[in-house]
Amino acid sequence: MAPQRILITGCNRGIGLELVRQLLEQPNPPKQIFATCRNPDSPQNQELNDLAAKNQNIVLIKLEVTDAKSLEEATTQVEKHLNGAGLNLLISNAGILQPSTLATADAEEFLKVYNTNVVGSLLLAQSFLPFLKKAAQENPEKPLGCGKSALINMSSLLGSIEKTPESFCFHPQLSYRCSKAALNMLTRCQSVDYQKDGILCTALHPGWVQTDMGGPNAAITVEESVKGIIKMLDNLSEKHSGILVDWEGNTVPW
């Protein structure tokens, strides 16, 4: 049931890079991993390039999710490499966080975060939806899951409205919180509409992770988070359609 063809955004560092690394180490690694980032040729992305040089099943794709032309070019490249096959798993991982509070947040910052974290995920799904549908059509007998066809939006506990009183004082991050709450709604809407096409749509909270975004004092390492994420991906089913789950498999309230 392991997905054979996967596309992941934001693979130049953090969770995205570690997902590529650990997926390659699985007993049954994917046949193709489309690892995308804004500029694959940048010297800052040497780790990703080294992985690609050693593994023929990695395809590096240049992609800026908020740019229509970049999405069109990336879609064309992926289609060529798929060679008629479908895409089993699309992980919308790229995202940004700008420090903001009720007192300091402004329109420009809010729109920038929203554009990347929400609109970018919407446009990404729209662009690659035909390939997700194709994968579902290739496996009509399989139940909903990543082995068939799935869209995973990387969300956050900070987007949970119900959980806000527990964490707001420690992590105000207003624009980020609001963008992830909106992403959760996007995921719910996608799950309602795409389920008829055999596509599972789920929002995933990776934990508070020691990345550039999460900071050095975060609760878990990137390796721990991704290990849990991959295990969770293996276990996703119809019961996870349109909900927010964390890296340990727990349901997070909206």
Secondary structure, DSSP 8 states (H G I E B T S, - for coil): ---SEEEES-TTSHHHHHHHHHHHTSSS--SEEEEEES-TTSGGGHHHHHHHHH-TTEEEEE--TT-HHHHHHHHHHHHHHHTT----EEEE---------TTT--HHHHHHHHIIIIIHHHHHHHHHHHHHHHHHHH-TTS-SBTTTBEEEEE--GGG-TTTHHHHTTT---HHHHHHHHHHHHHHHHHHHHHGGGT-EEEEEE--SBSSTTT-TT-SB-HHHHHHHHHHHHHH--GGGTT-EEETTS-EE--
